[in-house]
Amino acid sequence: MLAQEADRLVGGAKAWLVIGDTALPRKGTMSVGVAPQYCGQLGKKANCQSLVSLTLAQGEVPVPAGLRLFLPQELPNKTCNIRTEIG
């Protein structure tokens, strides 16, 4: 739905789909998707969350079309009991 609205607002032959990544440094163990990964904000490998974004742009009008949390390969197989971990 969001992608359709973005296309309606700024889509067309002259539109660009911009794919971006964002790394958010994190400390602690309570955030989903945190793992040692390269973090551009810090310029080194560190515990962070990685997000992938899609933005549709035409001229100077960017419209966000999607945002997803990237889960490192080792995390989807990890099981946990959130009630136990949160306390």
C-alpha positions in Angstrom: 0.0 0.0 0.0 2.8 2.4 0.9 4.7 1.6 -2.3 1.6 2.2 -4.4 1.0 5.6 -2.7 4.7 6.5 -3.3 4.4 5.6 -7.0 1.2 7.7 -7.3 3.0 10.7 -5.7 6.4 10.7 -7.4 6.4 7.6 -9.7 6.9 7.7 -13.5 9.7 7.3 -16.0 11.9 9.9 -14.3 11.6 8.4 -10.8 14.5 6.7 -9.0 14.3 3.8 -6.6 16.9 4.4 -3.9 18.0 1.5 -1.8 19.8 2.5 1.4 21.1 0.8 4.5 21.3 2.2 8.0 23.2 0.8 10.9 22.1 1.7 14.5 24.7 1.1 17.2 23.2 -0.8 20.1 24.3 -1.9 23.6 22.7 -4.5 25.7 20.7 -7.6 24.7 17.1 -6.5 24.5 16.9 -5.2 20.9 15.9 -7.6 18.1 18.5 -8.2 15.3 21.6 -6.9 17.2 24.8 -8.7 16.2 28.4 -7.8 15.5 28.1 -6.2 12.0 29.9 -3.4 10.1 28.5 -0.1 11.3 29.2 2.8 8.9 28.3 5.4 11.6 31.1 4.1 13.8 33.4 3.0 10.9 34.0 -0.4 12.3 32.4 -3.7 13.2 30.2 -3.3 16.3 26.9 -4.5 17.9 24.2 -2.9 15.8 20.9 -3.3 14.1 20.8 -3.0 10.3 17.9 -1.5 8.4 17.3 -1.5 4.6 15.2 1.3 3.2 13.5 1.9 -0.2 12.8 5.4 -1.2 11.1 6.6 -4.5 12.4 9.9 -5.6 11.9 12.3 -8.5 13.6 15.7 -8.5 13.9 16.8 -5.0 10.8 14.9 -3.7 11.8 11.7 -1.8 8.9 9.4 -0.6 9.7 6.5 1.7 8.3 3.3 0.2 9.6 0.7 2.7 11.8 -0.1 5.7 12.9 -3.5 6.9 15.0 -4.8 9.8 17.8 -7.0 8.5 18.3 -10.1 10.6 21.8 -11.7 10.5 21.9 -15.3 9.4 22.5 -16.7 12.9 19.5 -14.9 14.5 16.4 -16.6 12.8 17.5 -20.0 14.2 18.0 -18.6 17.7 15.0 -19.3 20.0 14.3 -17.5 23.1 11.6 -17.1 25.7 11.0 -13.3 25.7 9.1 -13.4 29.1 12.1 -15.1 30.7 14.6 -12.8 29.1 12.7 -9.6 30.0 11.9 -10.8 33.5 
